[in-house]
Amino acid sequence: MGKFISMIAGLVFLLIPIYLWIVDLWSFGLAATMFLKGSLMWGFMGLGLILLVTGLLSLKD
């Protein structure tokens, strides 16, 4: 019984944000999009930094 409650709770926590994004109630869709854009930028900058440091360390060898 606990597994089914866990699955139902997971579906609720997954579907409510998707519904709010689609309906754009209280501008949750805009906030989610802005967060995603910011996360992508920080991710790309972090990846670039890691690749730069890896390249610099391979120059020493």
ZAVO-63862 format. One line per 2 residues: number of its first residue (from 1); their letters; for each residue z, y, x of C-alpha. Coordinates in Angstrom, 1 decimal. Layout:
ZAVO-63862
NUM = a = Z,Y,X  ...
***
This chain:
ZAVO-63862
1 = mg = 0.0,0.0,0.0  0.7,2.3,2.9
3 = kf = -2.8,1.9,4.3  -4.3,3.1,1.0
5 = is = -2.1,6.1,0.8  -3.0,6.9,4.4
7 = mi = -6.7,6.6,3.6  -6.4,8.7,0.4
9 = ag = -4.5,11.4,2.3  -7.1,11.4,5.0
11 = lv = -9.9,11.9,2.5  -8.0,14.7,0.8
13 = fl = -7.4,16.5,4.2  -11.1,16.0,5.0
15 = li = -12.7,16.9,1.7  -10.6,20.0,0.8
17 = pi = -11.7,22.0,3.9  -15.3,20.9,3.4
19 = yl = -15.1,22.1,-0.2  -13.6,25.4,0.8
21 = wi = -16.3,25.9,3.4  -19.0,25.3,0.9
23 = vd = -17.5,27.4,-1.9  -16.4,30.1,0.6
25 = lw = -13.2,30.7,-1.2  -11.1,33.4,0.5
27 = sf = -13.7,33.5,3.4  -12.6,30.2,4.9
29 = gl = -16.2,29.4,5.6  -16.6,32.6,7.7
31 = aa = -13.3,31.9,9.6  -14.4,28.3,10.3
33 = tm = -17.8,29.5,11.6  -16.3,32.1,13.8
35 = fl = -13.8,29.6,15.2  -16.7,27.1,15.9
37 = kg = -18.7,29.8,17.7  -15.7,30.8,19.8
39 = sl = -15.0,27.2,20.7  -18.6,26.6,21.7
41 = mw = -18.5,29.7,24.0  -15.2,28.6,25.7
43 = gf = -16.6,25.1,26.0  -19.8,26.2,27.7
45 = mg = -17.9,28.5,30.0  -15.5,25.7,30.9
47 = lg = -18.3,23.3,31.6  -20.1,25.9,33.7
49 = li = -16.9,26.4,35.7  -16.4,22.7,36.2
51 = ll = -20.0,22.3,37.4  -19.7,25.2,39.7
53 = vt = -16.6,23.9,41.3  -18.1,20.4,41.6
55 = gl = -21.2,21.9,43.3  -19.1,23.9,45.7
57 = ls = -17.0,20.9,46.6  -20.1,18.8,47.2
59 = lk = -21.4,21.4,49.7  -18.4,20.8,51.9
61 = d = -19.4,17.2,52.4
***
